[in-house]
């Protein structure tokens, strides 16, 4: 299942522009690999729901380790 950029940003609780900027600049989002599927026909970037949730879990566990 795929989610749009907007949906991925909402799930990760970040701004859509921040998500795309970081991914296009480094290929990583906050140090995590997040594959982006580009649909050239519709010009919509899509992400695997499973990948987005894995990044969200990792970021959440990192926060708990830091104590925030």
N, C-alpha and C positions, 0 to 999 in steps of 0.2 A: 504494500500500500504506500502511496506517495502523498506528501503534503506540500503545499505551496510555501513560498518564502514567508509570506505573512503568517501562515499557520505555524511554521517552524519557529519564527521569532516569538510568537505568542507563547508557545510551549517552553521556549528557553528563557522567556521573560526579558527579552532585549529588544532594542529598536531594529527594525528591518534593515535599515541602512548600515548599521553597525555590523550586523551579521554578514551581509554581502560584501562590505568593504574588507572585513578581516579575511573572509574566505578567498576573495579575489587577490588580495595582497600576499597572503602567506599560504593559503590552502588549508589552514587550520582555523578552528574557532576556539579561542581561549586554550590553545595547546592540544585540542582534540581534533582528530580527523573526522570530517563531515563531508561526505561525497555529495556533490551537487550535480543534478541531471538537468542539462539545458535542453529545452524544447525550442529549437530554432523556429519552428513553424508558428507556434503560438507565443514565442518569446517569454515563456513562463519557466522559471527555475523551479525544480522540484527536488525534494529530498525524501529519502526513505524514512518512513515513520519510525522504524526500528532503530536506525542510526541516530535520529534526533533524540529518541528516548534514552539511548545509551549515553549520549553526550550529557543529557540532562541529569541522569543518575550519577555520572562521573563528577559533574560540577557540584551537585548536591553533596556527594560524599566528601569532596575536597573542602567544602564549606564546613562540614561537621568536624573534619580533622583540624581545621584552623580555629574552630570554636566560635564561629560567627553565627 
